[in-house]
Amino acid sequence: DERRQLQAEAATAPPAIRADESLGLVRDLAGARDERRQLQELIARHRSDDSVAWPTLLLTAFMWVTALAAIHLTGGNPLAILLMSGTIMRTFMVFHDAAHQSFFENADHNRILATISGFFVNYDFGEWDTIHNSHHAHFGDSSVKDNSLTIWFSEDELSKASLPLQVGHRLIRDPLLFFPLAGFFVFFINKPHVHSMQRLTVPALILFFLGQQTAVMFLIAAWIAGMGGVACFHLQHHCNAPYRVEGPSARSALDAALMGSTRIPVPFPFSTFSLGIEYHHIHHFDVRVPGYNLEKCDAEGEALGLWKRVDTVGAERAFKSLFHTQFEGSRKVEDQDGMPARFKSFWPYSALGLQDA
C-alpha cells in the first residue's frame, strides 16, 4: 500500500524535482518497511496464548454470574446493573476476539466460543464475522460503505439535503439520543431474522429461573452495555483528525491502523471491562493480538517508540469527541495537499466547547 501511494506521488511530480522526489521515495519506503517490520516483530510476541485465554474466559464467566446474582439479590441495585453492563461489554470483547480467531490458539475453539458467546451479547457470530471483517479490510477508504461508522454527512451535504432529512438527522444524531437509540437498535431490533435466537434465549432463561424483575433489570443492563458499545465504536475512529481517503489506491492499511484508529488508555478498574480494545491501533494493524494481550503489546510498543504517529486520546478529548456528528465543511476525505477531514459537533454543543479541536 505504501509503495503504490509513494510511487504515484513521485511519478506525478514536476520533472525539475523528480530526482529529489525519487530520493525521498526511497527514504519513505525504507522508513515504512522498517516501521512495519518492527510492528510485525512486536505483534508476533503477543499472539494468542491459551495459558492466558482460559483464565480470561473463566474470569469473564465468574464476573457474569456474580453480576447477575447481584442484580437478583439486590432487586436491581443501580451498581449491580452497571456491573452487569460492564461485564456484558467485556463479554463482547471475548466474542469479538473469538470471531477474529484470536482468542484461542485453535480455530475450532474460537468458532465454538464465538457461537456460544453470541447468545450473551445479542449477536450472531456469522453476521458479525461478515460485517466486521469488511470494516477491517476497507476502513479509511470512503468509497466503500462501512456500517460501523457513526458519522455519515458533511455540513455541506446537510445544508443541501431535504428538510425531512435535515430534521431527522438533527434529532436522531444528537449525541444525547443517538447512543441510546443506536445501542437499542443494533443489539435489540436490527435484523431480527438473524439475531432472534441470540437475543431471546438468555433473557428467557433468566425469566424462567429468576423471575420477571431480574429479567427486566438484565435487559436494562444489556441496553446500557449496547450504548457503551456504540460509544466505543464511535471513539475508535471519530476523533480529530480522522483517516479518510478516496479509493483503495490511496488507502494505506498501515496508516489506517496507526493514524485512523485511536489509542485511549483506560485506567483500572475500568480496563477490566474494556479488555484492551482501547488500544485499537494495534487491533487494526493485526487482529491476531487478543484483547488480553493488547495492553502489554501497547506498553512494549511505547517503550520502542512505535506510537509516534498514533492518535493517543485522553479523557477530555474522548468526552468531547462523543459529540462529533458531522464532517466540517464539504471535505470528507484527505485533500490533495494532505489536509485531513475534520469532525464537528452540532450547535449548541460546539458553542460549549464540546468538540475535539
C-alpha positions in Angstrom: 0.0 0.0 0.0 2.8 2.5 1.0 4.8 1.6 -2.2 1.9 2.3 -4.6 1.0 5.5 -2.9 4.5 6.9 -2.8 5.3 5.8 -6.4 2.2 7.5 -7.7 3.2 10.7 -5.9 6.7 10.6 -7.3 5.5 9.8 -10.9 3.3 12.9 -11.0 5.9 15.3 -9.6 7.3 18.1 -11.9 10.3 17.0 -13.9 12.6 19.5 -12.2 12.2 17.9 -8.8 11.5 14.4 -9.8 15.0 13.3 -8.9 14.6 14.7 -5.4 11.1 13.1 -5.2 12.7 9.7 -6.2 15.3 10.0 -3.4 12.5 10.9 -1.0 10.5 7.9 -2.2 13.4 5.6 -1.4 13.7 7.1 2.1 10.0 6.9 2.7 9.8 3.3 1.5 12.7 2.4 3.7 11.1 4.1 6.7 7.7 2.4 6.1 9.3 -1.0 5.7 11.3 -0.5 8.9 8.2 0.6 10.8 6.2 -2.3 9.5 9.0 -4.8 10.3 9.2 -3.5 13.9 5.4 -3.7 14.3 5.3 -7.3 12.9 8.1 -8.4 15.3 6.2 -6.8 18.2 2.9 -8.4 17.2 4.5 -11.9 16.9 5.3 -11.7 20.6 1.7 -11.1 21.6 -0.4 -13.6 19.7 -3.0 -16.0 21.2 -1.9 -17.8 24.3 -4.2 -20.5 25.8 -2.5 -20.3 29.1 -3.9 -16.7 29.4 -7.0 -17.2 27.3 -8.6 -19.8 29.7 -8.2 -17.7 32.9 -9.5 -14.7 31.0 -12.6 -16.6 29.9 -13.1 -18.1 33.4 -12.9 -14.6 35.0 -15.4 -13.3 32.5 -17.8 -16.1 33.3 -17.3 -15.5 37.0 -18.0 -11.8 36.6 -21.1 -12.5 34.6 -22.6 -14.9 37.2 -21.6 -12.5 40.0 -23.2 -9.5 38.3 -26.4 -11.5 37.6 -26.5 -12.7 41.2 -26.1 -9.1 42.4 -29.0 -7.9 40.3 -31.2 -10.7 41.6 -30.3 -10.4 45.3 -30.5 -6.6 45.4 -33.6 -6.3 43.3 -31.9 -4.3 40.6 -29.5 -2.1 42.5 -28.0 0.5 40.1 -24.5 -0.5 40.9 -25.4 -4.1 40.2 -26.9 -3.1 36.9 -23.7 -1.2 35.9 -21.6 -4.1 36.9 -23.7 -6.3 34.6 -23.4 -3.7 31.8 -19.6 -3.6 32.1 -19.4 -7.4 32.2 -21.5 -7.7 29.0 -19.1 -5.3 27.3 -16.2 -7.4 28.4 -18.1 -10.5 27.1 -18.5 -8.8 23.8 -14.7 -8.3 23.6 -14.3 -12.1 24.2 -16.9 -12.7 21.4 -15.1 -10.2 19.2 -11.7 -11.8 19.6 -13.1 -15.3 19.1 -14.8 -14.1 15.9 -11.3 -12.9 14.7 -9.9 -16.3 15.5 -7.6 -14.7 18.0 -8.8 -15.6 21.5 -7.7 -19.2 21.5 -4.8 -20.8 19.6 -7.1 -23.3 18.0 -9.5 -22.1 15.2 -12.3 -24.6 16.1 -12.2 -23.5 19.7 -12.6 -19.9 18.6 -15.6 -20.7 16.4 -17.3 -22.6 19.2 -16.6 -19.7 21.7 -17.9 -17.1 19.2 -21.1 -19.1 18.6 -21.8 -19.6 22.3 -20.8 -16.1 23.5 -23.0 -14.6 20.8 -26.0 -15.6 23.0 -24.6 -13.4 25.8 -24.1 -10.3 23.6 -27.2 -10.4 21.4 -25.3 -11.0 18.2 -25.0 -13.8 15.6 -21.4 -14.9 15.0 -21.8 -15.3 11.3 -23.3 -11.9 10.8 -20.7 -10.2 12.9 -17.9 -12.0 11.0 -19.2 -10.8 7.7 -19.7 -7.1 8.6 -16.7 -6.7 10.9 -14.2 -8.3 8.5 -15.3 -5.8 5.8 -14.7 -3.0 8.2 -11.1 -4.1 8.8 -10.5 -4.7 5.1 -11.6 -1.3 3.9 -11.6 1.1 6.8 -10.3 4.5 5.7 -11.5 4.1 2.1 -14.5 6.3 1.8 -15.5 4.7 -1.5 -16.6 1.6 0.4 -19.6 1.6 2.7 -18.7 0.9 6.3 -21.7 0.2 8.5 -19.7 0.5 11.7 -19.0 4.2 11.2 -21.2 6.7 13.1 -20.7 9.9 11.1 -22.1 10.0 7.6 -22.7 13.5 6.3 -20.7 16.7 5.9 -22.1 20.1 6.8 -22.3 21.0 3.1 -24.3 17.8 2.3 -26.7 18.5 5.1 -27.2 22.1 4.1 -28.3 20.9 0.6 -30.4 18.0 1.9 -34.2 17.9 2.1 -35.8 19.4 5.1 -37.1 16.0 6.4 -33.5 14.6 6.2 -32.1 17.6 8.0 -34.6 17.5 10.8 -34.4 13.7 11.1 -30.6 13.7 11.2 -30.5 16.6 13.7 -32.8 14.6 16.0 -31.5 11.1 15.6 -27.8 12.1 15.5 -28.0 14.3 18.6 -25.5 12.6 21.0 -27.9 12.5 23.9 -30.3 10.5 21.7 -28.0 8.7 19.3 -26.1 6.4 21.7 -29.2 5.1 23.5 -31.1 4.7 20.2 -28.2 3.1 18.4 -27.5 0.7 21.3 -31.1 -0.4 21.3 -31.3 -0.7 17.5 -28.0 -2.6 16.9 -28.4 -5.1 19.8 -32.2 -5.5 20.1 -34.0 -4.5 16.9 -31.8 -4.8 13.8 -32.2 -8.0 11.7 -34.5 -10.0 13.9 -34.5 -12.9 11.5 -30.7 -13.2 12.1 -30.3 -12.4 15.8 -33.6 -13.5 17.4 -32.2 -16.7 19.0 -29.2 -14.8 20.4 -31.5 -12.1 21.8 -34.2 -14.2 23.3 -32.5 -17.3 24.8 -30.6 -15.9 27.8 -33.4 -13.4 28.9 -35.9 -16.2 28.6 -33.8 -18.5 30.8 -33.4 -15.7 33.4 -37.1 -15.0 33.3 -37.9 -18.7 33.9 -35.4 -19.3 36.7 -35.0 -16.0 38.4 -38.3 -14.1 37.7 -39.6 -11.1 35.8 -37.8 -8.4 37.9 -34.4 -9.9 37.4 -35.0 -10.4 33.7 -36.1 -6.8 33.2 -33.1 -5.5 35.1 -30.8 -7.7 33.0 -32.3 -6.3 29.8 -31.7 -2.7 31.1 -28.1 -3.6 31.8 -27.8 -5.1 28.3 -29.2 -1.9 26.8 -26.7 0.2 28.8 -23.9 -2.1 27.5 -25.2 -1.5 24.0 -24.9 2.2 24.5 -21.4 1.8 25.8 -20.5 -0.4 22.9 -21.7 2.1 20.2 -19.8 4.9 22.1 -16.7 2.8 21.9 -17.1 2.1 18.2 -17.5 5.9 17.7 -14.4 6.8 19.7 -12.2 4.3 17.9 -12.4 6.2 14.6 -14.1 9.6 15.1 -11.7 11.8 17.0 -9.9 14.6 15.1 -8.3 14.3 12.7 -9.6 11.2 11.1 -8.0 9.0 8.4 -10.3 9.1 5.4 -9.1 8.8 1.8 -10.9 8.3 -1.6 -10.4 4.9 -3.2 -8.4 1.8 -2.5 -5.3 3.1 -4.3 -5.0 5.9 -1.8 -5.6 3.8 1.2 -2.7 2.5 3.3 -3.5 -0.3 5.8 -0.6 0.8 8.0 -1.9 4.4 8.1 -5.4 3.3 8.7 -4.2 1.4 11.8 -1.7 3.9 13.2 -3.4 7.2 12.1 -7.0 6.2 11.8 -7.5 4.1 14.9 -7.3 5.7 18.3 -5.3 4.8 21.4 -7.3 5.6 24.5 -5.6 4.2 27.7 -8.3 3.2 30.2 -7.4 3.2 33.9 -8.0 0.3 36.2 -10.6 -0.9 37.2 -12.5 0.2 34.1 -9.9 -1.6 31.9 -11.2 -4.9 33.4 -14.3 -4.3 31.4 -12.8 -2.9 28.2 -10.4 -5.8 27.9 -7.8 -4.0 25.8 -9.9 -2.8 22.9 -8.9 0.8 23.8 -5.6 0.0 22.1 -7.4 0.0 18.8 -4.3 1.0 16.7 -2.8 -2.4 17.5 -6.0 -4.3 16.8 -6.3 -2.6 13.3 -2.7 -3.4 12.5 -3.2 -7.1 13.3 -6.4 -8.7 14.6 -4.4 -11.7 15.8 -3.5 -9.9 19.0 -6.2 -10.9 21.6 -7.6 -8.3 23.9 -5.9 -9.9 27.0 -2.5 -9.1 25.4 -3.2 -5.7 23.9 -2.1 -3.7 27.0 1.2 -5.5 27.2 1.7 -5.1 23.5 1.0 -1.4 23.7 3.4 -0.9 26.6 6.2 -2.6 24.8 5.5 -0.7 21.6 5.5 2.6 23.5 8.9 1.7 25.0 10.2 1.1 21.5 8.8 4.4 20.3 6.4 2.9 17.8 3.4 5.0 18.5 4.6 8.4 17.3 2.1 8.5 14.5 -0.8 7.2 16.7 -3.6 9.4 17.9 -3.4 9.0 21.7 -6.7 10.4 23.2 -7.1 11.4 26.8 -10.3 11.5 28.8 -11.2 15.1 28.0 -10.7 14.7 24.2 -12.7 11.4 24.3 -15.6 13.1 26.1 -15.6 16.0 23.6 -15.4 13.6 20.6 -18.6 11.8 21.7 -20.4 15.0 20.5 -19.0 14.8 16.9 -21.8 14.5 14.5 -20.7 15.7 11.0 -17.8 16.4 8.8 -16.7 20.1 8.8 -17.5 22.0 5.6 -17.6 19.9 2.5 -14.4 17.8 2.9 -14.9 14.1 3.9 -11.5 12.8 2.8 -7.9 13.9 2.8 -7.4 16.6 0.2 -4.6 16.8 -2.4 -2.4 18.8 0.0 -2.6 16.1 2.6 -5.1 18.0 4.8 -7.4 15.6 6.6 -11.1 16.0 7.0 -12.3 17.1 10.4 -15.4 16.4 12.6 -17.7 19.0 14.1 -20.4 18.9 16.7 -23.9 20.3 16.5 -24.7 23.7 18.0 -25.1 24.3 21.0 -22.5 21.6 21.9 -19.9 23.3 19.7 -20.5 26.6 21.4 -20.0 24.9 24.7 -16.6 23.6 23.6 -17.8 20.0 23.2 -15.8 19.4 20.2 -12.3 17.9 19.8 -10.1 20.7 18.5 
